[in-house]
Amino acid sequence: MDVKERVCPLPSLFFPFFSFPLLLLIGLLLLVCGLSDCNPKPVIFNFGDSNSDTGTYFIMHGRISQISQTLAQSLSIQTQGRMSDGQLVLDFFCESLNAHYLSPFLESIDANFTNGVNFAMSGSSIAPTSVFFSLQNQVAHFSRFKRRSLDFVSKGDKDLLGNEDFENAIYVIDIGQNDIDAAFSSQSYVVAVQRIPFFISEIENAMWVLYQQGARKFWVHNTGPLGCLPKTLTSSNFPANDLDQHGCVTSFNSGAQLFNEGLRRLRDKLAHEMKDAIIVF
């Protein structure tokens, strides 16, 4: 079979903003599609915190959000559990692939799991906690969802995901901000920095669990300048020597940079160990 015969029809892509990692990821995925059998239905599994929570937090606490109805009126998005009336990066990603917006995995009414699941929950962290769903918890919920989905498909259910869907899916991990914030808010800089390798190792463990269950396409988000967030700047009085020329907290931004450097090293490591995987950070 020549190259032309291996190229499959592609959905029209729309990018509402420029994101090099997003462009790179989709470019790599399209390349893989061109060199192998194509799965026409994009499937996405998302793990994360408030940056990509589409309702899990409010569902978990038995509440309905009253601040996101504007989004529901302007777009066909189920927003009863959203934190705001703005779209998330995850929403734009789904739009770019002509896929449905992801339903939170706890949603029991009007959920749509035909093209993936969102396991993210606001307040979640990489490190295990007793309050919110950690990354480890979210991956465990994915494992259960996969077992149940395959069981129903084997019995003839055509509305859930089969093994091919899981193997061709995109696995998005967007978590870590709460861990960095908690570490640098409650501990000295020296102690907080020592926590970062643990955070990276937990992400690696999660990726291996997913990989062993067939995941081959990963998009792992880094974190931004946490020392410039209004939440950080208003939560405490920082000494003048911990503020940069822009008024941002130097120690928090340094922690974020170290975390991102750890992710880059992890990417290089897994690129050699997960031979048949695509990993974008």
N, C-alpha and C positions, 0 to 999 in steps of 0.2 A: 504494500500500500504506500503510495507516495504521500508527500506532505499535504497536498491539496485534499486528498481523500480523508485525511485525518482531521481536517479543520471542521468544526461543527458550528451551527448557527449560534450567534451570540446575541443576547438581549441588548437593547440600547441602554447605554450607561449615561447617567446624569449626575454630575458632581456639583453640588450647591456651593462648595468651597474647595479651596486647594489644600490637599493633604497628601504630601509625598508618600508617607507610609501606606495610605489608603490606595493611592494610584499604583504603588509598587505591588501591593498585595493582590489587587485585582488583575494586574498585568501578569503576575506569576500564575494566578489561578487560570487565567485564560490560556496561558502557554501550556499548562498541564492538560487542560481540556483539549487542546489541539493535538497533543501527543498521545492521547489515550481515549478510551471510550468516554463519551460525554454524558453527564447526568444533567438533563435539561432543567431540573428543579433545584434551585439554590437552597441549601440547608445551612442554618447557622445555629450554633450553640454558644451562648454568651454567659460568662462568669465574671462577677464584679461587684461594685459598690454603687453609691448614689450616682456616679457618672453614667451608669447604664441601667439603673433600676426602672422598670416599666410598670411597677405596681406591687411587687412582692412585699415591701415594707408595710404598706397600708393593709394589704390582705392579711398579713401575718398578725396585725393588731386589730383586725376586724373593723377597719375604718374605711370611709370613702373620702377621697380628696375633693375639696370644694374649690381648689385653686387652678384646676387644669381644664375647666370646661371650654375655655376659649379655643384650645387646641382641638378638642372634640368637635367643635362647631366648624372649624376651618379645614380639618383633615379627617379622614376616616380612621381615626385612632381611638381605641378604647382607653380612656384616660382617667377612669375613676380612681386609680391608685397612683397617679403620677404626682411628683413633687412640684411641678411647675407647668406653665402653659407653653413651654418651649420644647422644640425637638432636640433629641439626643443625637450624638454621633452615630449610635446604633441605628436610629431611624433613617438617617441619611444613607447609611451603608445598605440597609434593606431596600431603600428606594433605588439605589444604584444598581442593584441586582434584580430589580423588578420583583422583589419578594414581599410577602406580607410582613407587617410589623410584628415583632416577636411578642408572644403572650408570656406573662410571668407564669412560672411553673406551678404556683399555688392557685392560680385562677381556676375556679370550678364551673363558672358559667360563661358561655360564649367564648371559650378559649379556642385558639387555632394553633395546633401543633403540627400542621402539615409541612412546614418548612423550618422547623427548629423550635427551640425553647430558650427563654431567658431565665437564668438561675440567679441573676444579680439581685442584691438587696442593699438598700441604703444602710450605711453604718457598718457594713461587712469589712472584714480584714483578712489579711493573709494568715496571720497567727490565729490559732484556735481560741475562741472566747465562749463564754456561757450566755452571751447576750444576743449576738447576731450570727448569721450564717457565715462561717469562715469559708475560705476557698476550699478547704478539705471537705466541709459539709456540702458545698455546692456540687463538687465532683461526685460525692456519694449519691446525691439526689439524681445526678445525671445517670449514674450507673443503674440506679433503680428504674429510672424512666426508660433507659435502653432495654433492659430486661423485659419490662412490661410491654413495651412497644413491639419488640420482636415476637413476644408470645402471642399478642393479638394478631399480628400480621400472619403468623404461622397458622392461625385459625381462620384466615380469610378476610380479616379487617383491612380495607384498602385506604382508610383515612389516617393511618399512622405511618411511622417511618420504618423502612426495612433496612436490612444490613447494608445495602449499597448506599442508602442515604447517609448512614452514619460514617461510612468509609470516605465518602466524597464531601462531607460537610466541612464548613469553616469553623474552627474553634477559637473564639475570641476571649482573651483574658485581660480585664481592665480593672486592676485592683492594686492596692499598696499605699494609696494616699493616707488612709486612716492609720495605717501602721506607722508611717513616718511621722505623722502628726502626733500620735500618742507617745511615741518614743522620745521625740525631741521636746514635747511639752512637759513631760514628767521626769525626765532623767537628764543628767549632765551630757554634754556633747560627746565626751569620750565613751560613756556607757551606751548612749543611743546609737552611735556609729557601730558598735559591736553587735547590734541587733540586725543590721542589714544583711549580712551573710545568711542568717537564719531565714529572713524573708525570701531571699533568692532561692534558697534550697527548698522551701515549701512550694514555690512556683514550679521549680524543676520536678519535684515529686508529683505535683498535680499533672504536669504535662506527660510524665511517664505513665501515670495511670490511664490518662486519655489515649496515649499512644498505644498502650497494650490492648486497648479496646477498639483499635482501628483508626484513631485520629491521625491524619497526616498533613493537615493544613492548619497552621497556627498563626494567629495574629495577636501578639502580646503588646499591650500599651505600656509606654513608660509614664512617668509622672511629670507634672509641670513645676514651675517655681512656687512651691508651697509657702515660702516666706513672703510672698506678695499677696496672698489671699486676704481679703477683708476679715475672714474668720480668724486667721492667725494674728493679724495686726491688732484686732480688738479684744483678743482673749487674754492678753497679759501686757504688762509694762516691761518691754525689753530694754536692756541697757543700751546706751548710745553706741557703744563699741560693737554691738551685735546688729547694727543697722547699716545697710550700704547707702550709696549716694542717692538711691531712689526711695529710701525709706523702708526697704524690704528687710526681713530678718535673715541675716547671713547664715546662721546655723541651720535653719530650716532649708534654705536653698542648697546649702552644701550637702545636707542629707539627701535631698532629692537627686542631686547630681551623682552622688555615690550609689544610690539605688539604681539609677539609669545605667551607670557604668557596670554595675553588677549584672544587669539584664543583658548588656552587650556581650559581656564575657560568657554568660550562659548561652546566648545565641551561638557564639563561636564553638562552644563545647558541644552543644546538641547537634550542630550542623555536621559534626564528625560522627556522632553516636547514633543519631536518627537518620540513617542514610537516605531513606526514601521519603523524608518529610520536607515540607516547605515551612520555614519559620521566619516570620517577619516581626521585627521589634520596632 
